[in-house]
């Protein structure tokens, strides 16, 4: 390894000795002699093989080796940091709307800052700060929201006036600005050198780095990674990490068992100029002008400016057609609008001379968030890719989390928003990806308002009732590729078109959803909830029950026909999933989980269930259409259709029975509604869906039945303090922390996953507590609406963030749900959160910098429950569906 | 006072017309894909005319532009009648007989032409009977003549042109009992019109031209660039051969007076034309017809005026020059246009603008900075200009409209300048003619696949 290291260092020295410019023009001939003969042959085996020598691969190698892994091999098909990393603009920016991304960027910044000192490799780190400009009030609101979350994380950040902007950056035209956000600690680096520094450190820690070595495919046996085939031979390994950047998709598909990694490349352009007459200071802050779709940083006395245009150019849809990324064609006509925006922002640059227009491919993902984690089908196959052009900002943090994932089984933070398992095979179509990334790339700088839906790649998975509902005015949103109704626009009512309905304030559907909620409360509504993930688990003997008892915290040994709400917990007692399980027979169970659990839950069960041919797990999601009948008259509709008594005496809450509805037989009826309202969910074999729907609507007419959508459901569940998995609940939240102790049967007579932690929490208390907040002085018509992620203040001190919120039409108030922590005033140490701590505080919720008084509650309003609650058979909790 | 872009567009698009040759089973068997045409008036009313029709009894398509002078009556009559004369000239003997028998026995007539007309392109209802009778006389003569030979397109075109002009002249001499028609035939004969007509049949393209309108072929070179090939000669003072011809036809004594100030007899710009009997009839005939004509004719100074140095009429002919061209796959389009276009644009620019328009402008050369010293401001200016060029293309769904936009709106850099366009289009009627002429354009697009297939067959 010593030889390898020396070679690497000489390489780095060469790179450092040349101005960045030369390397960007892509002349590599001068180094071909040093790179030619491979000094070392590949090892026959290693613990971890990382594919990809860009910022991601080197960061994973760096962190893995720091965490004590010794036997690591990093393979790079070309040269280190020669792909997208080489062309990266090098802006480290922490202003990210998603909190986990913000944390990654923050960590990266801290890491890069000390990297030069640690490794001796010049990284070009310069703390310049960044200024994000707002040309509109809406943009300013979105910046204020980010500023709030940066501030509570202790990252300095302020909203500044246009005048202040011109003091910080002399070249900026401020006439069209309404304000800006200043993040003084954002930085600039040379991303290639950061990557080389990480490689150097990793190499010192024993990581073997082999350039000019291509991985042809990964071998997988019995669902586990066994090795890697390269053009220089085979390496056996336990873990494989795919950091192949824009080639990650192809690499994932190269083996016999494909690993679906939904990334697609787009061309990305930025401009380099010669220095100004009076060269720009290298400490000048980076400018982000999202309304102009551009960013501008100082670069060697001149500027570097790129952006995210409205009409991106996707490429490599058909696959790889070159080894290293050569400099693609400059396309000035394409860059024109961005150049206009640049000159509008900095008119003084007119006379500045152009050096080059750089075209470098960046990879994008279907939801603008990066992809990390373990393959759901191949254990030991890890992925870190799809950085949506923020690779350098995420590089450090993402590498750290992935290393933790490999070493500890899970990262130290909840990374579900970035987890590969949020996608299925359906997001892996090249056509889908091509169309979606064309929408995603401009979105990077589009205004992100609450309840945004993607417009491309739609109508992929639909209920059989789709056309019927659409004809009745349904407006749709999408989850995991499935179309779901938001609300129904009554005939004749004229909603704003999409662009104009974007708002941070009261949305135009407010009254529509209000009337759907009212109908749920007073009569009966139908919501198509077919998108839920549905599994059946059955066995020849007691294996199903025994295994489920271990995997779920509630007691599933209930009489046949009962429905149990339960968490699927990990060793730390955190929610991997939150579901309802019906016992269909002694030996079979029907499990309902959130829509986006389809891949994750399947993988979790597969990994935890024994390999036993007598125990069958089946995904029956596609087999059933689910209709949720919500409201006091649901019972009347159903009993008329089935000629069966449906009253509470005959059909108690949390009960499941197969029955006939209309002509159709074998309908699984469950007395749950996921809202706390009375009613039933009907699981209908899909060929009967239209029949049953028609019967329900016809019969329901006299009871005032109408269609409703998910927005009504959401309002109902939030006002009743129901937590949803994926929004409120995650792998770091235990039932004890969200008031669901009653769903945990510590004494069910057998051991289950997470039991120890829950026992410990039961005895010693919890460190965060799920709390409901009722906004007090918030004017629904005039004030900004809460969304999620708003900081919560207790007696003026930050204690946590909201996770979801909705307007309660019953309380006529906004309700926010969120977690309250107890940080020690002096040390910041986390303390136990007691009921008294919650109850004895004065609370405020910060919406885009404006604080609203809020009343905290640990229990829902009992007045909201139509039926009297009995201790056991109430659905007080449960649901996650969103 | 400026016109907004939508106002400009509504003016430019008022007369645009497009025709796509229908496809059969997904295949277009015609060498013509279709055509776009448009007119922009400068005179009020416009004196230009256009025609397009498909020959139904023979193969081929006819397209023509007609530039009238001294009124629009002659151009109107030629635009209505010339294609019938051409179609009849092309018909085989049996078909002529069949048609004559049908007329004789009062049966329904075989349709000869399918017209492709803009709603503003009208036919005179009143004169149709008169025109029909003249045409019938023509085909009766053709039947009697029956040469038995297959019809040559060149000859047919020349015969048709000459015959129609002759009929125009005769009708005016004979007069008509109906006073409206009597005045009409006189106005037709005393006004004039040029004609530039294309006949496309498979790979055979014939252009018959009389006067100073022009036909131009757009050819795409192997490197993707565009060049222009002339398919007509202008009949005016700039054409030496034409001047020579006129001089040959008259005694040497008139040599000096024949062409003055680049005009025929110092009066007429085109050296060949339909109508214009003032340059064709003897002085006696002119006087007799004018005196016996209606009062309106007598009141008109122009008709009474005899050209100076008028010794040996006729000085003018409608006989066309015919050019035959075998279409090749690289021949992408044909532009027929009146001189209003050609006096503002060079044919090379016409070829490029139409070519880029038809191929979707993707051939705009990409810009590369290379080693040049370019500032951000310069690049911005360049890109803005290129964008304007592209956006003006996307504004137009019609190649002829696009060409007119350039002809009227081009600035010194060859790009459409909205301000200029707006000024030119908002000129008051009485001033418009001083800044521009009527413009009439037909752009015929060829089907290279069909043409290629024809070539391979041979």
Interface residues (C-beta under 8 A of the other chain):
Chain A: X271 X273 X329 X330 X331 X332 X333 X335 X336 X339 X340 X342 X343 X349 X350 X351 X352 X353 X354 X356 X357
Chain B: X364 X366 X367 X368 X369 X373 X374 X375 X376 X377 X379 X380 X382 X383 X384 X386 X387
